[in-house]
Amino acid sequence: MRQVGLRPDAIRFSCPELHPGGCTWSPALGAFLVSSQKQGKLVLVEMDGRCVDLLDHPLLITSTAVRERDGRAYVAVGHRGVHGRSLSPRKSPGDDTILRIGRVCVFDIADRRLVGSHDLAPLVPGAHLLLPDDLVVADDGSVYVTDACRPVVYRIPPAGHGEPHVFLADERLGGSSAGGKGSGRIGGLALLPHGAIIFSSAADGQLFKAPLGNAHEFRPIGTPHPFPGADAVALGPEGHLYLAATDGDRPGTVVWQLASDDGFESVRVVAVDRHGEEDRAVAFAVAQHRVWAIDGHPEALELFRPDTADYVIAPFAP
């Protein structure tokens, strides 16, 4: 097992108290966009490791997933109560909003301007908690968002085609979680080219597939075994699925490369990339015909411990 930061092709960069939430490749800027759970902002990480602030906004409290499409950055935003500006009135709506705020913010990459904000909180009934986790943007412009607190996928239709709504909700996918990043949630999302999404279930380590035209037809994907702690997923350029999961009882992350011969009705293991004991893949990005994982330290965020200033983005390397 090699620490990913020691690999020769890994990108090492420094950004104090970043606590990465998401990562995506920006074709417009030729670099990675990384979101911060602690500071809310987006930073730009170049292939040589240079890191600069890209944009910030009062709505960005806890920024989790980030995706870019057609020159726009889509950012999933919640409120975990751990952001670095908790004393700032513009970023601290109050403790009663912790795990109660959820939205997707859309920014124009060229001028860093906010061009859209979609509130998900009205979709969460009663006392249920809310923390947007992962998101994908479909070809028609629809945005699909998972929730770290509930087994739910939300859908934000393209402009002029309706309001945000619950696309899929099923307690069989893990039940309710008492807080963010619990077991009772849907984990990562990946978009398939033939009109379906794949998502992971952290509770039982399973993968599921749901057609975009009818979420009620979601079904489990046949796997050789469960993947405990299943979280981030991504579709690679060769059509394989990449899945981050825990490494049994050991610290660190295993990234599985999975192939399918039947349209992802089932998958088989192609290769495995085991990260170091102190490394945990929190998000994937596809760049330069490879799948890259950004390693973070979510346990430091969850336990309110100071985090390192140094992070790594590394390509899949079995």
BAFIDREN-660561 format. One record per residue (C-alpha): x, y, z. Coordinates in steps of 0.001 Angstrom, whole numbers, plus 500000, padded with zeros to 6 digits. Example, Ala and Ser with C-alpha at 12.3 -4.5 7.8 and 13.67 -1.06 7.14 Angstrom:
2
+--------+--------+--------+
|   east |  north |     up |
+--------+--------+--------+
| 512300 | 495500 | 507800 |
| 513670 | 498940 | 507140 |
+--------+--------+--------+
This chain:
318
+--------+--------+--------+
|   east |  north |     up |
+--------+--------+--------+
| 500000 | 500000 | 500000 |
| 501512 | 503309 | 498898 |
| 500588 | 506703 | 500194 |
| 499104 | 508514 | 497214 |
| 501057 | 511679 | 498004 |
| 504307 | 509826 | 497290 |
| 503286 | 508774 | 493792 |
| 505244 | 510592 | 491073 |
| 502126 | 511593 | 489131 |
| 500199 | 512855 | 492176 |
| 499389 | 516556 | 492454 |
| 500321 | 517919 | 495850 |
| 498945 | 521302 | 496848 |
| 498558 | 523422 | 499943 |
| 495481 | 525297 | 501153 |
| 495058 | 525726 | 504932 |
| 491789 | 524447 | 506388 |
| 490354 | 523619 | 502987 |
| 488574 | 520383 | 503997 |
| 487749 | 519345 | 500396 |
| 484135 | 518548 | 499722 |
| 484178 | 518005 | 495976 |
| 486459 | 518072 | 492968 |
| 485884 | 518376 | 489230 |
| 487919 | 519131 | 486137 |
| 487280 | 522484 | 484476 |
| 487821 | 522337 | 480695 |
| 487301 | 526101 | 480585 |
| 490195 | 526763 | 482982 |
| 492333 | 523681 | 482372 |
| 492550 | 522885 | 486080 |
| 490686 | 521228 | 488933 |
| 487921 | 523005 | 490829 |
| 487856 | 522037 | 494510 |
| 485151 | 523043 | 496981 |
| 485727 | 523721 | 500671 |
| 483482 | 522381 | 503414 |
| 485203 | 524601 | 505991 |
| 485434 | 527897 | 504100 |
| 482736 | 527478 | 501459 |
| 484881 | 528881 | 498653 |
| 486041 | 527244 | 495427 |
| 489749 | 527003 | 494698 |
| 491559 | 526286 | 491461 |
| 494286 | 523624 | 491523 |
| 496585 | 523424 | 488518 |
| 498472 | 520347 | 487368 |
| 501707 | 521678 | 488860 |
| 500104 | 522064 | 492296 |
| 499550 | 525802 | 492246 |
| 496383 | 526644 | 494165 |
| 494500 | 529946 | 494055 |
| 491093 | 531092 | 495265 |
| 488597 | 531088 | 492406 |
| 485347 | 532393 | 493860 |
| 483433 | 532932 | 497059 |
| 479904 | 534066 | 497833 |
| 477783 | 534643 | 500953 |
| 475603 | 531645 | 500044 |
| 478577 | 529263 | 500124 |
| 478650 | 527965 | 503702 |
| 479504 | 524254 | 503548 |
| 480326 | 523509 | 499908 |
| 480282 | 519817 | 499097 |
| 480055 | 518532 | 495522 |
| 481067 | 520685 | 492556 |
| 480584 | 520009 | 488841 |
| 481253 | 522077 | 485737 |
| 479172 | 521959 | 482576 |
| 479060 | 524392 | 479656 |
| 481125 | 527004 | 481462 |
| 479091 | 526921 | 484656 |
| 480034 | 525592 | 488080 |
| 477291 | 523800 | 490026 |
| 477955 | 523722 | 493779 |
| 476023 | 521707 | 496382 |
| 475762 | 523772 | 499562 |
| 474663 | 522964 | 503114 |
| 475418 | 524121 | 506653 |
| 477390 | 521737 | 508868 |
| 478181 | 524360 | 511514 |
| 481923 | 524023 | 510970 |
| 482674 | 526714 | 508406 |
| 485560 | 529048 | 509161 |
| 483466 | 532228 | 509238 |
| 480970 | 531136 | 511853 |
| 481168 | 534554 | 513505 |
| 480484 | 536421 | 510276 |
| 476853 | 537552 | 510066 |
| 476856 | 537180 | 506311 |
| 477744 | 533493 | 506593 |
| 476227 | 532482 | 509901 |
| 472434 | 532347 | 509713 |
| 472366 | 530877 | 513211 |
| 472793 | 527529 | 514879 |
| 469153 | 526662 | 514274 |
| 469955 | 526350 | 510568 |
| 472714 | 523750 | 510967 |
| 471749 | 520777 | 508770 |
| 468645 | 522722 | 507713 |
| 470051 | 524572 | 504695 |
| 470382 | 522947 | 501302 |
| 470758 | 524481 | 497876 |
| 472584 | 524264 | 494589 |
| 474357 | 527439 | 493500 |
| 475304 | 527999 | 489867 |
| 478161 | 530292 | 488853 |
| 479367 | 531538 | 485498 |
| 483010 | 530463 | 485375 |
| 484088 | 533318 | 483100 |
| 483056 | 536199 | 485358 |
| 482551 | 534305 | 488677 |
| 478958 | 535594 | 488806 |
| 476112 | 533790 | 490602 |
| 473531 | 532966 | 487926 |
| 471258 | 530619 | 489864 |
| 470355 | 529373 | 493336 |
| 467962 | 526487 | 493914 |
| 466598 | 525916 | 497419 |
| 466079 | 522294 | 498458 |
| 464932 | 522943 | 502035 |
| 461199 | 523140 | 501136 |
| 461459 | 519534 | 499940 |
| 462458 | 518274 | 503403 |
| 459424 | 517691 | 505651 |
| 459143 | 518348 | 509353 |
| 462162 | 517794 | 511531 |
| 464237 | 515934 | 508954 |
| 467811 | 517084 | 508518 |
| 469354 | 518139 | 505220 |
| 472877 | 518211 | 503791 |
| 473358 | 518106 | 500001 |
| 476191 | 515713 | 499249 |
| 476877 | 514766 | 495625 |
| 475434 | 516010 | 492343 |
| 475493 | 515361 | 488602 |
| 474264 | 517446 | 485673 |
| 472399 | 515566 | 482937 |
| 472500 | 516339 | 479219 |
| 469161 | 518160 | 479367 |
| 470431 | 520458 | 482143 |
| 468659 | 518673 | 485004 |
| 470652 | 518494 | 488243 |
| 470402 | 515435 | 490506 |
| 471503 | 515837 | 494137 |
| 471949 | 513339 | 496975 |
| 471395 | 514060 | 500667 |
| 473931 | 513052 | 503337 |
| 471136 | 512806 | 505914 |
| 468445 | 510853 | 504083 |
| 468139 | 508210 | 501332 |
| 466893 | 510774 | 498820 |
| 467801 | 512094 | 495373 |
| 466482 | 515547 | 494459 |
| 466013 | 516803 | 490903 |
| 466317 | 520404 | 489750 |
| 464777 | 520689 | 486264 |
| 466242 | 522964 | 483577 |
| 465174 | 526603 | 483718 |
| 461535 | 527034 | 482756 |
| 460689 | 523335 | 483162 |
| 459374 | 523155 | 486714 |
| 460504 | 523432 | 490306 |
| 462943 | 521296 | 492316 |
| 461353 | 518082 | 493542 |
| 462141 | 514702 | 495093 |
| 463241 | 512392 | 492298 |
| 463706 | 509295 | 494455 |
| 463112 | 508527 | 498124 |
| 463130 | 505068 | 499620 |
| 463858 | 504136 | 503221 |
| 465016 | 500709 | 502069 |
| 468194 | 502428 | 500912 |
| 469385 | 502963 | 504470 |
| 466863 | 504674 | 506729 |
| 467466 | 508013 | 508371 |
| 470767 | 509302 | 509697 |
| 471076 | 511384 | 512826 |
| 473584 | 513711 | 511188 |
| 475612 | 514445 | 508119 |
| 477573 | 511661 | 506470 |
| 475772 | 508912 | 508376 |
| 475023 | 505420 | 507141 |
| 471399 | 506153 | 506279 |
| 472100 | 507874 | 503024 |
| 472750 | 507598 | 499339 |
| 476404 | 508271 | 498649 |
| 477919 | 509209 | 495303 |
| 476198 | 509745 | 491962 |
| 477357 | 508922 | 488448 |
| 475574 | 509636 | 485189 |
| 475325 | 506916 | 482548 |
| 475234 | 507910 | 478868 |
| 472027 | 505958 | 478148 |
| 469746 | 507925 | 480497 |
| 470278 | 506547 | 483976 |
| 472115 | 507322 | 487188 |
| 474151 | 505018 | 489388 |
| 474338 | 505685 | 493099 |
| 475910 | 504008 | 496098 |
| 474367 | 503116 | 499442 |
| 476701 | 503583 | 502387 |
| 474496 | 501529 | 504688 |
| 474850 | 498185 | 502923 |
| 477664 | 498802 | 500443 |
| 475445 | 498248 | 497413 |
| 475178 | 499967 | 494054 |
| 471891 | 500907 | 492415 |
| 470759 | 502055 | 488997 |
| 467765 | 504301 | 488301 |
| 466464 | 505340 | 484867 |
| 466035 | 509091 | 484588 |
| 462601 | 508589 | 483091 |
| 461211 | 506585 | 486016 |
| 462984 | 506607 | 489364 |
| 460558 | 504022 | 490770 |
| 462257 | 501440 | 488581 |
| 465524 | 501735 | 490472 |
| 467142 | 498389 | 491138 |
| 470298 | 496960 | 492668 |
| 473308 | 496304 | 490476 |
| 474726 | 492832 | 490747 |
| 478129 | 492962 | 492453 |
| 480655 | 490284 | 493403 |
| 480404 | 491405 | 497042 |
| 479247 | 494427 | 499092 |
| 481483 | 497499 | 499266 |
| 481348 | 498706 | 502898 |
| 481312 | 502469 | 503257 |
| 480506 | 502952 | 499570 |
| 480695 | 506653 | 498801 |
| 482020 | 508555 | 495786 |
| 481417 | 507094 | 492329 |
| 482452 | 508208 | 488853 |
| 482204 | 506944 | 485296 |
| 485632 | 506777 | 483691 |
| 486461 | 507677 | 480089 |
| 486730 | 503976 | 479170 |
| 483225 | 503324 | 480516 |
| 484284 | 501697 | 483788 |
| 482801 | 502694 | 487129 |
| 485067 | 503895 | 489941 |
| 483907 | 503527 | 493538 |
| 485512 | 504756 | 496763 |
| 484842 | 502625 | 499846 |
| 486397 | 501915 | 503208 |
| 489162 | 499336 | 503527 |
| 487477 | 496916 | 505916 |
| 488561 | 497658 | 509473 |
| 491669 | 499500 | 508315 |
| 491842 | 503286 | 507898 |
| 492124 | 504687 | 504418 |
| 490197 | 504146 | 501205 |
| 489950 | 501496 | 498536 |
| 489090 | 502706 | 495038 |
| 487520 | 499946 | 492966 |
| 487520 | 499903 | 489167 |
| 484386 | 498065 | 488021 |
| 483406 | 496990 | 484508 |
| 480048 | 495896 | 483133 |
| 479111 | 493764 | 480151 |
| 475343 | 494251 | 480427 |
| 474678 | 497987 | 480716 |
| 475414 | 498049 | 484461 |
| 472892 | 495473 | 485436 |
| 475937 | 493867 | 487043 |
| 479618 | 494713 | 487514 |
| 482898 | 492870 | 487986 |
| 486131 | 494033 | 489583 |
| 488876 | 495036 | 487158 |
| 491439 | 496565 | 489493 |
| 491876 | 498010 | 492980 |
| 493799 | 501076 | 494177 |
| 494454 | 501100 | 497932 |
| 495265 | 504512 | 499338 |
| 497494 | 505036 | 502362 |
| 496212 | 504704 | 505896 |
| 495933 | 508472 | 506322 |
| 494360 | 509047 | 502918 |
| 490639 | 508992 | 502193 |
| 489254 | 509637 | 498733 |
| 486330 | 512050 | 499086 |
| 485569 | 512847 | 495429 |
| 486512 | 511947 | 491856 |
| 487275 | 514011 | 488771 |
| 487873 | 512897 | 485193 |
| 490767 | 514682 | 483481 |
| 493212 | 513886 | 480699 |
| 491556 | 510498 | 480067 |
| 492092 | 509374 | 483663 |
| 490077 | 509252 | 486867 |
| 491558 | 511271 | 489729 |
| 490683 | 511111 | 493431 |
| 491131 | 513967 | 495862 |
| 492087 | 512833 | 499334 |
| 490747 | 514651 | 502362 |
| 490431 | 514092 | 506071 |
| 486681 | 514203 | 506803 |
| 487195 | 512741 | 510256 |
| 489060 | 515925 | 511237 |
| 486064 | 517985 | 510129 |
| 483592 | 515729 | 511916 |
| 485583 | 515845 | 515156 |
| 486310 | 519588 | 514890 |
| 490059 | 518923 | 514767 |
| 492487 | 521170 | 512892 |
| 493172 | 519828 | 509424 |
| 496383 | 519654 | 507456 |
| 497126 | 522336 | 504890 |
| 498391 | 519748 | 502409 |
| 496212 | 517734 | 500046 |
| 496642 | 515361 | 497139 |
| 494840 | 514743 | 493843 |
| 496059 | 511472 | 492347 |
| 495100 | 509385 | 489305 |
| 493866 | 505842 | 489679 |
| 496900 | 503554 | 489955 |
| 496246 | 499860 | 490713 |
+--------+--------+--------+
